[in-house]
Amino acid sequence: MGFKLKSSKNDPMSEINVTPFVDVMLVLLIIFMVTAPLLTVGVQVDLPETSADTLPEENEPLTLTINSKGEIFIQETKVEFNNLIVKILAVSNNRTDTRIYVRGDKAINYGRVLEIMGMLSGSGFTKVALISEPNKER
């Protein structure tokens, strides 16, 4: 004696129909794809030309470079070791929160680089970073 399992039309449906959901999501995706480029396009303006110098960025970091001969440069200007802190303070307008990137040639003794970084930190500069090249073999 076996029971027959029949599904009747009155039984609750056990599956969720996701087709309407997918349809709505695709329509929303198309709407966003069409409107997204319009958000980045600004008003078209033909700016005038000027002979004035550009304003320096306040957030632009200073680059301190030490070449293979041990010569020190602030940006592209050569500086003597004894005048380094005075020149850095002058260039940074006495702002010790200026970012300073230290670039040292790999042929130089890095004790010299660390000595200069220590001088900068000792003078109150808090944002001193050592710059290196990424490994090209990866």
Backbone torsions as a table, in degrees:
resi	resn	phi	psi	omega
1	MET	NA	110.7	-178.0
2	GLY	-117.9	149.4	177.4
3	PHE	-91.9	142.7	177.6
4	LYS	-92.9	125.2	176.9
5	LEU	-94.0	109.9	178.6
6	LYS	-116.7	142.2	173.8
7	SER	-97.4	130.3	178.7
8	SER	-104.7	166.1	-178.3
9	LYS	-71.9	-13.9	-178.7
10	ASN	-88.6	-11.0	179.1
11	ASP	-68.3	144.6	178.1
12	PRO	-68.6	147.5	-179.1
13	MET	-78.7	131.4	-175.4
14	SER	-96.2	-7.1	-179.7
15	GLU	-109.3	147.6	176.5
16	ILE	-95.0	131.0	178.8
17	ASN	-83.6	110.7	-176.1
18	VAL	-95.3	-2.4	-178.4
19	THR	-61.0	-45.8	177.5
20	PRO	-63.7	-35.4	177.9
21	PHE	-63.5	-45.7	178.8
22	VAL	-63.8	-39.5	178.0
23	ASP	-61.3	-44.9	179.2
24	VAL	-64.4	-42.5	179.9
25	MET	-63.7	-40.1	178.1
26	LEU	-65.7	-39.6	176.9
27	VAL	-63.6	-43.1	177.9
28	LEU	-63.7	-40.0	178.1
29	LEU	-61.2	-44.0	179.3
30	ILE	-64.6	-41.0	178.8
31	ILE	-61.9	-45.4	179.8
32	PHE	-66.8	-36.9	179.1
33	MET	-65.9	-33.5	179.9
34	VAL	-77.6	-38.9	-175.1
35	THR	-86.1	-22.2	-177.0
36	ALA	-60.2	-44.9	178.2
37	PRO	-63.9	-27.2	179.9
38	LEU	-71.8	-25.4	-180.0
39	LEU	-72.4	-30.6	-177.5
40	THR	-87.2	-15.7	-179.6
41	VAL	-83.2	124.7	179.1
42	GLY	-95.6	-168.8	177.9
43	VAL	-75.6	131.5	-179.7
44	GLN	-74.0	121.5	-178.4
45	VAL	-133.2	135.0	174.9
46	ASP	-98.4	101.7	-174.3
47	LEU	-75.8	145.6	177.3
48	PRO	-74.8	158.6	177.8
49	GLU	-94.8	151.1	179.9
50	THR	-140.4	156.8	178.6
51	SER	-97.1	0.7	-179.9
52	ALA	-72.9	151.2	176.9
53	ASP	-69.9	151.8	177.5
54	THR	-73.5	149.7	178.5
55	LEU	-74.6	135.6	179.0
56	PRO	-71.1	147.1	177.3
57	GLU	-76.4	135.2	178.7
58	GLU	-70.2	-27.5	-176.8
59	ASN	-92.3	4.6	-178.8
60	GLU	-71.4	127.2	-177.9
61	PRO	-76.9	155.2	172.7
62	LEU	-86.4	141.7	177.6
63	THR	-111.8	120.9	177.8
64	LEU	-107.6	119.2	-174.4
65	THR	-114.9	137.2	174.6
66	ILE	-119.7	113.9	-176.6
67	ASN	-83.5	-178.0	-175.3
68	SER	-66.6	-19.2	177.9
69	LYS	-88.3	-4.5	-179.0
70	GLY	88.8	7.5	179.1
71	GLU	-77.4	143.2	-175.9
72	ILE	-108.8	134.3	179.6
73	PHE	-127.5	135.5	168.9
74	ILE	-103.0	116.5	-168.2
75	GLN	57.1	-111.8	178.0
76	GLU	-113.1	8.0	-176.0
77	THR	-97.4	126.6	179.8
78	LYS	-73.1	138.0	-176.9
79	VAL	-133.0	141.4	174.6
80	GLU	-76.9	149.9	-178.1
81	PHE	-58.3	-40.2	-177.3
82	ASN	-67.3	-27.1	-177.9
83	ASN	-100.5	8.6	-172.2
84	LEU	-59.9	-52.5	-175.6
85	ILE	-65.6	-39.9	179.1
86	VAL	-61.9	-43.9	-179.5
87	LYS	-67.9	-41.9	179.5
88	ILE	-62.1	-43.5	178.6
89	LEU	-63.5	-37.9	179.4
90	ALA	-67.5	-42.9	-178.9
91	VAL	-68.1	-36.0	-177.8
92	SER	-88.9	7.1	-178.9
93	ASN	57.0	41.0	179.5
94	ASN	58.7	24.0	177.5
95	ARG	-96.3	111.0	-178.5
96	THR	-81.3	-2.0	176.0
97	ASP	-93.0	8.7	177.6
98	THR	-68.9	136.7	176.2
99	ARG	-74.8	133.2	178.8
100	ILE	-125.7	122.7	176.2
101	TYR	-101.7	123.8	-179.6
102	VAL	-101.6	122.0	178.1
103	ARG	-115.1	117.8	179.4
104	GLY	-115.1	132.8	177.3
105	ASP	-61.8	142.6	-176.8
106	LYS	-70.3	-14.4	179.0
107	ALA	-81.9	-12.8	-177.7
108	ILE	-89.4	152.9	176.0
109	ASN	-66.4	123.5	-176.3
110	TYR	-74.0	-7.2	170.7
111	GLY	-64.2	-35.6	176.9
112	ARG	-66.1	-41.7	179.0
113	VAL	-63.4	-44.9	179.9
114	LEU	-67.6	-32.0	176.0
115	GLU	-63.1	-43.2	179.0
116	ILE	-67.1	-42.0	177.5
117	MET	-62.9	-37.1	176.9
118	GLY	-65.6	-39.0	176.5
119	MET	-62.0	-42.8	180.0
120	LEU	-63.8	-45.2	179.3
121	SER	-65.0	-39.3	178.9
122	GLY	-66.7	-23.3	178.7
123	SER	-86.8	1.6	176.0
124	GLY	104.1	-3.9	178.9
125	PHE	-74.5	123.8	-174.3
126	THR	-101.6	-14.2	-176.1
127	LYS	-116.3	69.5	-179.6
128	VAL	-109.5	128.1	-177.6
129	ALA	-132.7	146.9	177.6
130	LEU	-96.1	128.6	-177.7
131	ILE	-101.3	137.8	175.5
132	SER	-137.8	164.7	177.5
133	GLU	-88.5	141.8	177.2
134	PRO	-69.5	151.6	178.6
135	ASN	-67.0	123.7	-175.4
136	LYS	-84.4	-8.7	-177.9
137	GLU	-80.7	-10.7	-177.9
138	ARG	-74.7	NA	NA
